[in-house]
Amino acid sequence: MDKASILLVEDEKKISRFLQLELEYEGYEVLCAEDGVSGLELYASKKWDVVLLDVMIPRLNGMEVLRRIRASDSITPVILLTARDSLPDKVSGLDLGANDYITKPFAIEELLARLRVCMRMASHLKQGTENETVTLGDLCVDKRMRSVTRGGNPIELTPREFDLLVYMVRNANQVLNREQILTNVWGYDYYGDTNIVDVYIRYLRKKLDDHLHAPLIHTVRGIGYSIKG
């Protein structure tokens, strides 16, 4: 069985070397880059199972590297590594399409667990491409093209908004609580930061449920949200 491959983009040499040794000990193949430009060059050189990407790196910062990756690749998991721990920073990275976000310092066991979750989710996404188009009423979601229309009109969504919509449509007419949504869309529990779900539900509503359409997304007070066609 081939080793899972990880691209690590981290400019702090001690951290990079420590993570490389720990991940290789766990059976991963790891290649390292110290800045955004070389990170993108390595990224383009092969298929990766996961990208570990520090936010504060020279030449191109992590957010710009992430943006360029997501311009052509919506599936490869990207986990951001950063010393910052505020909700706006989390939202910025996740809005650009990061799968996860881990704040330094962190325990290697936590990183390993999140790696496994991200790889499982990517595997499910690849396996689920048989049913490329999902519809709900006048809403049409094309998973391969990552495009959305309602009533025939195109709707532009960010990567995270799209993933949230796909999950909700797959579970249409069911009430989903915030913890379920976090686990299945973000990949792990945000240690109580469930308000990020409310933020993204609000984004989706603004784009999907404008004044020309009947509402698709409904709030179930005290529980969570449901989408109904």
Residue, then its C-alpha position, 0 to 999 in steps of 0.5 A: m500500500d502506497k504511503a499517503s503523501i503530505l506537503l508541508v509548507e512551513d518557514e520555521k525550520k525547527i517546527s518543519r523538521f519536527l513535524q516531518l519526523e513525526l509524520e514520517y514515523e507515522g508512515y506518511e511521505v512528507l516533502c517540505a517547502e519554506d515559502g509560498v512560491s516553492g510550496l506552490e511549485l512542489y504542490a504542482s509537481k504531484k498529487w498530494d493527499v493533504v497540504l499542511l500550510d502555515v499562514m505566515i510564510p514569506r514570498l506568498n502568504g498562506m492565504e494566497v497559496l490556498r487561493r491559488i490551490r483552490a482555483s484549480d483543485s477543490i478536493t485535496p485537503v488543506i489544513l492551515l497552521t497558524a499562531r493566530d486564534s481569532l474567529p475572523d482569521k478562521v473564517s477567512g481561511l475556511d472561506l477560501g476553502a481550507n478544510d481545517y484550521i489548527t492553532k500553534p502550539f498543538a499536540i501532534e496527536e491532534l494534528l494526526a487525528r485531523l489528518r485522518v478526518c480530512m483524508r476520509m472526507a476527501s475519499h468520500l468526496k471522490q467516491g461520491t462523484e457518481n451522482e454528480t447533480v443534486t436537485l431540490g425544487d428549482l435548485c440544481v447543484d452540480k458537484r463536478m463543476r461545483s456550480v449552483t443554479r436556482g430557477g436557472n439562474p447561476i449562484e456564485l458560492t465560496p468553496r465552504e458555502f458550496d460544501l455546506l449546501v451539498y451536505m444540507v441538500r443530501n439531507a433535505n427535509q431533515v433537521l440538522n443541528r450545528e454539531q452535525i453540520l460542523t462535523n460533516v462540513w468542517g470535519y471536526d468540532y470547533y470546541g464550541d465555536t458553533n456560531i460559525v455555522d450561523v455565519y455560513i447559513r446567513y451567507l447561503r440564505k442571502k444568496l439562495d433565498d432572495h426576494l424572488h424565491a421562496p425560502l429553502i433554508h429554515t431555522v428550527r428554533g433550539i435545534g438547528y437548520s433544515i433545507k426543504g424544496 
